[in-house]
Structure formats: structure tokens, C-alpha cells
């Protein structure tokens, strides 16, 4: 598995964990964010790469800073691979 895929999966888990911590269903998060429930499910499974704008929107609806959803331990290695 490539580093980018690991990063995406860690981000996906952070979104799911935060949603669960807030006691929100996928449907409730979809409604507050304006995304479909299937879009939320795809993000949480790591099946969808999302734009920075959409990641920010999810973070906003999850009442958390976007940076707090990003797996920092992999940031350096992902950035190094794309350089």
C-alpha cells in the first residue's frame, strides 16, 4: 500500500471517529454538510479522494479544525514522495 493510501485511510478513520464521538449518523452529517450519505460513507471507507474544500467543510460540520483530522505522522513522508 502506498503512503498516500495510508494517509487517506487514516484521514477517513479520523472523520468516522469524530462523527461517532459527536453521536452523529452518516445521514445527519450528510444533511449538515450538504453531501449525500453515500458520499460520507465513501469518505469514511477511504474509497473517495476529496478536495481540500470538501475536507474543510466536513471538519467544520464536525466542529473540529481540519488539521486535527490529518494524520501528522505521515505528512512528511507523503510530501517527500510527491517532491
Helices and strands as residue ranges (DSSP letters): H 3-21, H 26-33, H 37-45, H 52-61, G 66-69, H 72-82
